Amino acid sequence: MYLKEKLNNGTKVIMEKIPYVKSVSLGIFINVGTKDENKKNNGISHFIEHMIFKGTKKRNAKDIAEEIDNIGGQMNAFTNSEYTCFYVKVLDKHLITAIDILSDMLNDPKFTEEDIENEKKVILEEINMYLDSPEDIVFDMVHESMFKGTPLSFPVLGTKLTVRNFNREMLLDYYNKYYRPDNMVIAVVGNYNEKEIIKILNNYFNKKLWHNIIVPNNFSLPEFKSCVMGKKRDFEQVNFCLGTEGVKRNNDDKYALYIINNIFGGSVSSLLFQKIREEKGLAYSIYSTPIFFQNAGIFAIYAALGNREILNVAKLIREEIIKFKKSLMCKSQLLKSKEQLKSSYILGMESTFNRMLEIGSSELLTGDILTFEDVLDKIDNVSLDDIKRVTEKIFDSNKFNIAYVGNIPDIDDVNVKLKEIFFN
């Protein structure tokens, strides 16, 4: 059972007590990400996430790391297109210590000039690491193609140019704008004292409510159109990704999409995996995945394959798409996929960390938290008509965005042939 409260300063709190565990997962979700950036400050949300760990007036970066290690806890953070999350997982007896550390970090970061310059070096190396990851590159290419002209097309890390140009004033202005009580959600899952938890959180998260209003970075999504783009890089493999219009985060069609994904490319028994890896041996890694945003969605198909196999694999992917659209699935396949999906969901939610992420992000982005029973009912209620409707949407070739990166001798020729495969 989920409980919702609000701290004295306006911060929302969502909690689930699980008395039979001995740990607690706690996350602070801030409604800020790449969606709030522009071309000049792209990457600033992620940069500030790093800076929060660099120390406060009470603790330096080493103190923070040692205090968490001393209680055997886990602390980290991540930034994505829509939000930033800081989290800890500790034994229940150490919860107050973890809250003390995390609240200090978020409420009173130093942002010293020295730390900023040092962290620029760290993030520039993170960008270099990303540039050596063709899987990351090709997914970003699809985002860039599909959401061109909007912040959703920006890389979360930013660019080397934007990162080098960050300064203390920019960072503080951005931090003060978004890191405020009414723009945060605190999620707590595990074994905690129900009578004391809100009192404790009020004590530590007592930053005053600001009266100025956050002006959202409003932008219109582009009309999705077909596109092919390739990058020549000296990698051992070609990394291929096909992205097409998916489903919004809060749309119930996502449950039909989960089922479609499970059968088409989301598991080792899926059509893509069995055909292209197991039967043909043309790729080590091949899968499909849905990606959800508040106002948009992507359905992506990814493959890592030999430099000479891109057209062969592309043809097989296209054939599987055509066959799936024609035959869809029978009732028994639908029931089987539902059971797989429900089992996967239940097993995943046995983790306090996963449950904390689920309820925290849901409260932040939609304000709507579904119970276990709600989710299982929505999966059970998916019909074959739902499958047909969503299949027609995601496999609309007029909206296929194809990206690849690798050591391809003649990109122009490959682009032409890929268009013939997917668009004719």
C-alpha positions in Angstrom: 0.0 0.0 0.0 1.4 3.4 -1.0 1.1 6.4 1.3 1.4 10.0 0.0 2.4 12.9 2.2 3.7 16.4 1.7 6.5 18.0 3.7 6.1 21.4 5.3 8.1 23.0 2.4 5.9 21.4 -0.3 8.0 18.4 -1.2 5.9 15.4 -2.1 6.7 12.1 -0.4 5.6 8.7 -1.6 6.2 5.6 0.7 5.7 1.9 0.8 6.5 0.0 4.0 7.8 -3.6 3.6 8.2 -4.8 7.2 9.8 -8.2 6.3 13.0 -6.7 4.8 15.9 -5.2 6.7 16.8 -2.4 4.3 15.4 0.8 2.9 15.8 2.4 -0.5 15.3 6.1 -0.7 15.4 8.3 -3.8 15.2 12.0 -4.4 13.6 12.7 -7.8 14.1 16.2 -9.3 12.0 17.2 -12.3 14.9 18.4 -14.4 16.7 16.7 -17.3 17.7 17.2 -20.9 14.1 18.4 -21.7 14.9 21.6 -19.8 18.1 22.4 -21.6 19.0 24.3 -24.8 21.9 24.2 -27.2 24.1 26.5 -25.0 23.7 24.6 -21.7 23.2 21.0 -23.0 24.5 18.6 -20.4 24.1 21.0 -17.4 21.6 18.7 -15.7 24.0 15.9 -15.7 26.9 18.2 -14.7 25.1 19.4 -11.6 24.3 15.8 -10.7 28.1 15.2 -10.5 28.7 18.5 -8.6 26.2 17.5 -5.9 28.7 14.8 -4.8 31.7 17.2 -4.6 31.0 18.4 -1.1 29.1 20.8 1.2 30.1 23.1 4.0 29.9 20.2 6.4 31.4 17.4 4.2 33.9 17.2 1.4 33.6 14.6 -1.3 35.8 12.1 0.6 33.7 12.5 3.7 30.5 11.7 1.8 32.0 8.6 0.3 33.5 7.4 3.6 30.3 8.0 5.6 28.2 5.9 3.2 30.9 3.2 3.0 31.1 3.1 6.8 27.5 2.0 7.1 27.7 -0.4 4.2 25.3 1.7 2.1 25.0 2.2 -1.6 24.7 5.8 -3.0 24.5 7.0 -6.6 22.6 9.2 -9.0 21.6 9.3 -12.6 20.2 11.9 -15.1 18.0 11.2 -18.1 16.0 13.2 -20.5 13.2 13.9 -18.0 14.5 13.8 -14.5 17.5 13.4 -12.1 17.5 10.9 -9.3 19.8 10.6 -6.2 19.4 7.5 -4.2 20.7 5.5 -1.3 20.1 1.9 -0.2 21.0 1.1 3.4 20.1 -1.2 6.3 17.0 0.2 8.1 19.0 1.1 11.2 21.2 3.5 9.2 18.3 5.3 7.4 18.7 8.6 9.4 22.4 8.7 8.7 21.7 8.2 5.0 19.0 11.0 5.0 21.4 13.3 6.8 24.1 12.8 4.1 21.8 13.0 1.2 19.9 16.1 2.4 23.1 17.9 3.1 24.4 17.2 -0.4 21.2 18.4 -2.1 20.5 21.4 0.1 24.0 22.8 0.5 26.4 21.9 -2.4 29.5 24.1 -2.6 30.1 24.5 -6.4 33.7 25.7 -6.0 35.6 26.9 -9.0 38.3 24.2 -8.4 35.7 21.4 -8.2 33.9 22.6 -11.4 37.2 22.6 -13.4 38.1 19.2 -12.1 34.7 17.8 -12.9 34.9 19.1 -16.4 37.9 16.8 -17.0 35.9 13.9 -15.5 32.9 14.4 -17.7 35.0 15.0 -20.8 36.4 11.6 -20.2 32.9 10.2 -19.8 32.0 11.7 -23.2 35.1 10.1 -24.6 34.0 6.7 -23.1 30.6 7.2 -24.7 32.2 8.0 -28.1 33.9 4.6 -27.8 30.5 2.9 -27.3 28.8 2.4 -30.7 25.6 1.2 -29.1 25.2 4.5 -27.2 26.1 6.4 -30.3 23.5 4.7 -32.6 20.7 5.2 -30.0 21.6 8.9 -29.7 21.5 9.1 -33.5 18.0 7.8 -33.6 16.9 10.3 -30.8 18.6 13.1 -32.8 16.8 12.1 -36.0 13.3 11.6 -34.5 13.3 14.6 -32.1 15.3 17.0 -34.3 14.8 20.6 -33.1 13.7 19.7 -29.6 15.7 19.1 -26.3 14.9 15.4 -26.5 17.4 15.2 -29.4 20.2 16.4 -27.1 22.7 13.9 -25.5 22.4 13.7 -21.8 26.1 14.2 -21.2 26.1 17.4 -23.4 29.0 18.0 -25.8 32.6 18.8 -25.2 32.0 22.4 -26.2 29.0 23.0 -23.8 30.8 21.2 -20.9 34.0 23.3 -21.4 31.9 26.5 -21.3 30.1 25.8 -18.0 30.9 28.3 -15.2 29.8 28.7 -11.6 27.2 31.3 -12.3 25.5 29.1 -15.0 25.5 26.1 -12.6 24.1 28.0 -9.6 21.4 29.7 -11.7 20.3 26.3 -13.0 20.5 24.6 -9.6 18.5 27.4 -7.9 15.8 27.2 -10.6 15.2 23.5 -10.4 16.5 22.1 -7.2 13.6 23.4 -5.1 11.1 21.6 -2.8 8.1 21.9 -5.1 10.0 20.4 -8.0 11.1 17.2 -6.1 9.6 13.9 -4.9 11.0 11.8 -2.2 10.3 8.0 -2.5 10.9 5.6 0.4 10.5 1.8 0.2 11.5 -0.8 2.8 11.4 -1.2 6.5 11.1 2.2 8.2 9.3 3.7 11.2 6.0 4.9 9.9 5.4 7.3 12.8 8.7 9.0 12.6 9.6 9.1 8.9 7.8 12.3 7.9 9.1 14.1 11.1 12.6 13.0 10.1 12.3 14.1 6.5 10.8 17.5 7.6 13.8 17.9 9.9 16.4 17.3 7.2 14.6 18.5 4.0 13.7 21.9 5.3 14.7 24.1 2.4 12.1 26.8 2.1 9.5 26.8 -0.6 10.2 29.3 -3.4 7.4 31.6 -4.6 8.6 32.1 -8.1 7.2 29.8 -10.7 9.2 27.4 -12.9 8.5 28.2 -16.6 8.6 24.9 -18.4 10.7 24.5 -21.5 7.7 24.1 -23.8 8.4 22.6 -27.2 6.4 21.0 -29.9 7.4 17.5 -31.0 8.2 17.2 -34.7 6.2 15.1 -37.1 7.9 11.8 -37.3 9.2 11.0 -40.8 11.4 8.3 -42.3 15.1 8.9 -42.4 18.4 7.0 -42.8 21.7 8.2 -41.4 25.1 6.5 -41.1 28.5 7.4 -39.5 31.8 5.9 -40.6 33.8 4.9 -37.5 36.6 2.4 -37.2 34.7 -0.2 -35.1 35.0 -3.9 -35.4 31.2 -4.2 -35.8 28.4 -2.2 -37.3 25.8 -1.1 -34.8 22.4 -0.7 -36.3 19.2 0.8 -34.8 15.7 1.3 -36.2 13.5 3.7 -34.2 9.9 4.4 -34.9 7.0 6.1 -33.1 6.1 4.4 -29.8 3.7 5.1 -27.0 3.7 7.8 -24.3 4.6 6.9 -20.8 1.1 7.3 -19.4 -0.8 5.7 -22.2 -2.4 2.3 -21.5 -1.3 1.1 -25.0 2.2 0.6 -23.5 1.0 -2.7 -22.1 0.1 -3.9 -25.6 3.6 -2.6 -26.7 5.3 -4.6 -23.9 3.6 -7.7 -25.1 4.5 -7.0 -28.8 8.1 -6.3 -27.7 8.3 -9.5 -25.7 7.3 -11.6 -28.7 9.0 -9.6 -31.4 12.5 -8.9 -30.0 12.5 -8.5 -26.2 13.5 -12.0 -25.1 15.8 -14.9 -26.1 12.7 -16.7 -27.5 11.6 -13.7 -29.6 11.3 -13.8 -33.4 14.3 -11.5 -34.0 16.6 -13.3 -31.6 15.7 -16.8 -32.9 15.8 -15.8 -36.6 18.9 -13.6 -36.8 21.1 -14.9 -34.0 20.1 -18.5 -33.4 19.1 -19.6 -36.9 21.3 -17.4 -39.1 24.2 -16.6 -36.7 24.4 -13.1 -38.1 24.5 -11.1 -34.8 25.6 -11.6 -31.3 23.3 -8.9 -29.9 19.9 -8.2 -31.3 16.8 -7.0 -29.4 13.9 -4.6 -29.5 12.9 -2.2 -26.7 10.3 0.4 -25.9 11.4 3.9 -24.7 8.8 6.1 -23.0 8.6 9.8 -22.5 5.9 12.0 -21.1 4.8 13.3 -24.5 6.3 10.7 -26.9 7.7 7.3 -27.2 10.1 5.2 -29.3 10.1 1.6 -30.3 13.6 0.6 -31.2 15.3 -2.4 -32.8 19.0 -2.8 -32.2 21.6 -5.1 -33.7 25.4 -5.5 -33.5 26.8 -7.3 -36.5 29.7 -7.8 -38.8 30.6 -5.0 -41.2 29.5 -7.0 -44.3 26.2 -8.1 -42.8 24.2 -4.9 -42.4 22.1 -5.3 -45.5 21.4 -9.0 -44.9 20.3 -8.3 -41.3 18.3 -5.3 -42.5 16.4 -7.5 -44.9 15.7 -10.1 -42.2 14.4 -7.5 -39.8 12.1 -6.1 -42.5 10.9 -9.6 -43.3 10.1 -10.2 -39.6 8.2 -6.9 -39.4 6.1 -7.8 -42.5 5.4 -11.3 -41.2 4.4 -10.0 -37.7 2.1 -7.4 -39.2 0.4 -10.0 -41.3 0.0 -12.8 -38.8 0.2 -10.9 -35.5 -0.3 -13.6 -32.8 -2.9 -16.1 -31.8 -4.8 -16.1 -28.5 -2.5 -18.7 -27.0 0.6 -16.6 -27.8 -1.1 -13.6 -26.3 -1.8 -15.5 -23.1 1.7 -16.9 -22.9 3.3 -13.4 -23.4 1.0 -12.0 -20.7 2.2 -14.6 -18.2 5.9 -13.9 -19.1 5.3 -10.2 -18.7 3.5 -10.5 -15.4 6.2 -12.8 -14.0 8.9 -10.4 -15.1 7.2 -7.5 -13.5 6.5 -9.3 -10.2 10.1 -10.6 -10.0 11.5 -7.1 -10.7 9.3 -5.5 -8.1 10.6 -7.8 -5.4 13.6 -5.4 -5.2 13.0 -2.4 -2.9 15.3 -0.3 -5.2 13.1 -1.1 -8.3 10.0 -0.3 -6.4 11.4 3.0 -5.2 12.3 3.9 -8.8 8.9 3.0 -10.0 6.8 4.9 -7.5 9.2 7.9 -7.3 9.3 8.5 -11.1 5.6 7.8 -11.5 4.7 10.3 -8.9 7.1 12.9 -10.3 6.1 12.5 -14.0 2.4 11.5 -13.9 1.2 11.9 -10.3 -0.4 8.5 -10.8 0.9 5.4 -9.1 -0.5 2.0 -10.0 -0.7 -0.9 -7.5 0.6 -4.3 -8.4 -3.0 -5.4 -9.0 -3.6 -2.4 -11.3 -0.6 -3.3 -13.4 -1.5 -7.0 -13.7 -5.1 -6.1 -14.6 -3.9 -3.8 -17.3 -1.7 -6.5 -18.8 -4.6 -9.0 -18.6 -7.0 -6.6 -20.3 -4.9 -6.3 -23.5 -6.8 -7.7 -26.4 -5.8 -8.9 -29.8 -7.5 -5.7 -31.2 -5.1 -3.7 -29.0 -2.2 -5.6 -30.4 -3.3 -5.0 -33.9 -3.7 -1.3 -33.4 -0.4 -0.7 -31.7 1.4 -3.0 -34.2 0.1 -0.8 -37.1 1.4 2.3 -35.3 4.9 1.2 -34.4 5.5 -0.6 -37.8 4.5 2.3 -40.0 7.4 2.5 -42.5 6.7 6.2 -43.1 8.1 6.8 -39.6 11.1 4.5 -39.6 14.3 6.3 -38.5 17.4 4.2 -39.3 20.8 4.8 -37.9 24.1 2.9 -38.1 27.7 3.4 -37.2 30.7 1.3 -38.2 33.5 0.8 -40.7 31.3 0.9 -43.9 33.3 1.7 -47.1 30.4 3.3 -49.0 27.8 4.9 -46.7 25.9 6.6 -49.6 25.4 3.2 -51.3 24.3 1.6 -48.1 21.9 4.4 -47.4 20.2 3.9 -50.8 19.9 0.2 -50.3 18.5 0.6 -46.7 15.8 2.9 -48.1 15.0 0.3 -50.7 14.7 -2.4 -48.0 12.6 -0.5 -45.5 10.7 2.2 -47.5 9.7 0.4 -50.8 
